[in-house]
């Protein structure tokens, strides 16, 4: 494939941007142009709950300009994404409709997990990233409405958490109640410290994190100021903290002058400084890396990967499974049974490729459902399915969209309870998603029944599809009367969903 010209449009809390890229298998991603327009949508969205007429007009006008620029560059494709500022606005549907009518652009409003995953892709594509996460790293993605912290230990995702520490959100909350700059800084610091204290006690208490990785291009300039080197993008955290503490003693005008900032960025300088300073202070022995990437870079990475222009060395699916396993362990449910259940579920899924019509992504959701199907027992043994559903829906699993998380949660719920009719769920999912839930829950029921004793009685399990029969052959030295009895009660649902017959063949092994 040749060079593809791609346009990434991003609607943020205080800025709307267009970034043009050239994508190719050989050169990968090359930025051609980057245009930004200051439109502070968050001022209305976070204080009034909706976006006013003037800001909506400015947004549509700007996006109209962007469409003309895309044509001038001969863009082969584009993606237009919006952040929490539209997700939180009550009149978002009307604004999206006006954007479509006036500009022809289809804007996708990202869920928080989608947003952070795309941002994270921009940094995960870098060669340095793999080495850093092996040593332990915390990835910070700070926006106007909130911030995300994703922690890696030994190259694996330990947790990803969303904190309500957005620069614009905090500025709106505190700027009107503070009479002086010092009071404003003190209040800001107290707010940030409290949130980070809770996060650290819950998720970093026993973790060794050597790197703080920050997504955003503004922070790169700050690092270069600290190091007095225009080519440097890493700095010792202790040195970074000392610089920010010294900078914080100056007036706002002096801060901006030192950093070479224009007045339009004054309002968000203090929130940025406090978030970075407080986080760096808690990890004072490590280093900070600011690669200078933004969400637009992640949008381009995501598009290039999905359209097979090139593939990243980093395994993003492994991040999803690692996050699910960490969540399962947190609720004390990860066990050999879960490994066995996940393995058997995948074997059945793979054997049935010709008849279930699902793909690689649904296979991943099946694994997630298998890993998390017992996490609700931490809350209630009697109502495990409902509690497991609630835990999955309330948790961030980086890389899964809200709909995908909903599919996995429902597959877990209907692994135990009878599947309701589509009419009862049509308000929350499409028929296609409903069918995926039915198929995944049917496979999960069979796999779960085969290890109902949680003793992994089967030494070997093989599944093969022959005509209209799925033949599952197992080898065992144990009595599997319980598993066979439960399988009989579960297989009717499975056979109704897939219209095939399930046959279990037992091969006895004698020691």
C-alpha positions, 0 to 999 in steps of 0.5 A, spaced: 500 500 500 502 507 498 502 513 502 495 515 505 493 522 507 489 522 513 486 527 517 485 527 525 480 532 528 479 532 535 474 536 539 477 537 546 474 542 552 478 548 550 481 547 543 479 544 536 484 541 532 486 538 525 492 534 524 494 532 517 498 525 517 502 521 511 501 514 513 505 508 510 508 501 511 515 504 510 515 511 513 509 509 518 506 516 521 509 522 519 505 529 521 504 534 515 500 540 518 497 541 525 492 547 526 489 549 532 483 553 534 481 556 541 474 554 543 473 553 550 467 548 550 468 546 557 466 553 560 459 552 558 459 544 559 462 544 566 459 550 569 452 550 565 451 543 563 450 545 556 454 548 550 451 555 548 449 558 541 455 562 540 460 556 542 456 552 537 457 557 532 464 557 533 465 550 533 461 549 526 465 554 523 471 551 525 470 544 523 467 547 516 474 550 515 477 544 517 473 540 511 476 545 506 483 544 509 482 536 508 480 537 501 486 542 499 491 536 502 487 531 498 485 527 505 484 520 503 480 519 510 479 522 516 476 521 523 473 526 527 472 524 535 470 528 541 472 528 548 468 528 554 466 535 553 460 533 548 459 526 552 457 531 558 453 536 555 446 535 555 445 538 548 450 534 545 445 530 540 443 537 537 450 540 536 452 533 533 446 534 528 448 541 526 455 539 525 453 533 520 448 538 516 453 544 516 460 540 514 458 533 513 462 531 518 461 524 522 463 526 529 464 520 534 463 522 541 468 517 545 467 513 551 472 515 557 476 508 555 476 509 548 479 516 549 484 514 553 486 508 549 487 512 543 491 517 547 495 511 549 496 508 543 500 514 541 505 513 546 505 505 545 507 506 538 514 509 540 520 504 541 522 507 548 515 505 551 516 497 551 523 498 555 520 503 560 513 499 562 518 493 563 521 497 569 514 500 571 511 506 568 505 510 570 502 513 563 498 520 565 493 523 560 491 529 562 485 533 559 480 539 560 475 534 563 479 529 567 485 525 567 487 517 566 493 514 570 495 507 567 500 503 571 504 498 568 509 493 572 513 488 568 510 490 562 503 488 564 497 493 565 496 493 573 490 498 573 487 504 569 483 509 573 480 515 571 480 521 576 476 528 576 482 532 575 481 535 569 485 542 568 478 546 565 474 542 570 478 544 576 479 551 573 472 552 573 471 550 580 476 554 584 478 560 580 472 564 582 473 562 589 480 564 590 482 571 592 489 571 590 494 566 586 497 563 592 490 561 595 488 558 588 495 554 588 494 552 595 486 550 594 488 546 587 494 543 590 490 540 596 485 538 591 490 534 587 494 531 593 487 528 596 485 524 589 492 522 588 493 520 595 487 515 595 490 513 588 497 511 591 494 507 597 490 503 593 494 502 586 501 504 587 502 501 595 506 495 593 508 497 585 515 499 583 514 505 578 520 508 575 517 512 569 512 517 569 510 518 562 505 524 560 501 524 554 501 532 551 505 536 547 505 542 552 509 538 557 515 537 552 516 544 552 516 544 560 521 538 560 526 542 555 526 548 559 528 544 566 533 541 562 535 547 558 536 542 552 531 543 546 532 536 544 531 533 551 524 529 553 526 526 559 528 529 566 529 526 573 522 527 577 526 530 583 529 535 578 522 536 575 519 537 582 524 542 584 523 546 578 516 547 578 516 549 586 521 554 584 516 556 578 510 556 583 513 562 587 512 567 581 507 571 578 502 568 573 505 573 568 512 571 570 511 564 569 508 564 562 514 569 560 519 563 563 515 558 559 514 562 553 506 561 553 501 566 550 496 569 555 491 564 552 494 558 556 494 562 562 488 559 565 490 552 565 497 553 567 496 552 574 492 546 574 497 543 569 503 544 574 499 542 580 497 535 577 504 534 574 508 536 580 504 532 585 504 526 581 512 527 580 513 528 588 510 521 589 514 518 584 521 522 586 526 516 585 524 515 577 524 519 571 519 523 567 518 522 559 514 527 555 514 524 548 510 530 545 504 526 542 497 528 543 490 524 542 491 526 534 497 522 534 493 516 537 487 517 532 492 516 526 495 510 530 489 507 531 486 508 523 493 505 521 493 499 525 485 498 523 486 498 516 493 494 516 497 500 513 502 497 519 502 493 525 505 496 532 510 491 536 506 492 542 500 487 543 494 492 545 490 485 546 494 483 551 493 490 555 486 488 555 487 481 558 492 483 563 487 489 565 482 484 566 486 479 570 488 485 575 481 486 576 479 479 577 485 478 582 483 485 586 476 481 587 480 475 589 477 471 584 483 469 579 484 462 580 486 455 576 479 455 575 479 461 571 485 459 567 481 453 565 475 456 563 478 461 559 482 456 555 476 451 554 472 457 552 477 459 547 477 452 544 470 451 543 470 458 540 475 456 535 472 449 533 466 453 531 468 458 527 464 456 521 458 456 525 458 462 530 460 468 525 464 471 530 471 474 529 477 476 533 474 481 537 468 477 540 474 472 541 477 477 546 471 479 549 469 471 551 476 471 554 475 477 558 468 474 560 471 468 562 476 472 567 471 476 570 465 471 571 466 470 578 469 477 581 462 478 584 463 473 589 467 478 593 461 482 594 455 477 594 456 469 593 448 469 593 448 474 587 455 473 584 452 474 576 449 481 578 455 483 582 460 481 577 456 485 572 456 491 576 463 491 577 465 490 570 460 496 568 463 500 573 471 498 571 475 501 566 478 496 562 483 500 557 482 498 550 474 496 551 469 501 548 463 502 553 459 497 548 464 492 548 464 492 556 457 491 556 457 485 552 462 482 556 458 484 562 452 481 559 455 474 557 457 474 565 450 475 567 447 470 562 452 465 563 447 463 570 441 467 569 436 465 563 437 470 557 431 475 556 428 477 550 431 482 545 425 487 546 427 487 554 434 489 552 433 493 545 434 500 549 441 498 551 444 494 545 443 493 537 440 486 535 447 484 533 450 485 540 444 481 543 446 475 538 453 476 540 451 476 548 447 470 547 453 466 543 458 468 548 454 466 554 452 459 551 459 458 550 461 460 557 455 456 560 458 449 557 465 451 559 463 453 566 459 446 567 465 442 564 469 445 570 464 446 575 467 443 581 473 448 580 478 442 580 480 441 573 479 434 572 480 434 565 487 433 563 486 434 555 480 437 552 479 437 544 473 440 540 472 439 533 466 441 529 463 435 524 457 437 520 452 439 525 455 436 531 460 439 536 464 433 539 468 435 545 473 430 547 476 430 554 481 425 558 480 424 565 482 420 571 477 423 575 469 421 576 466 427 572 459 425 574 457 432 576 460 435 570 456 431 566 450 432 569 451 439 569 453 439 562 446 436 560 442 442 563 446 447 560 447 444 553 439 445 551 441 453 551 447 452 547 444 448 542 438 452 541 443 458 540 447 455 535 443 450 532 448 444 532 448 438 537 453 438 543 456 431 544 461 429 550 466 424 549 470 421 555 476 418 555 478 414 561 486 414 563 488 409 568 494 411 573 
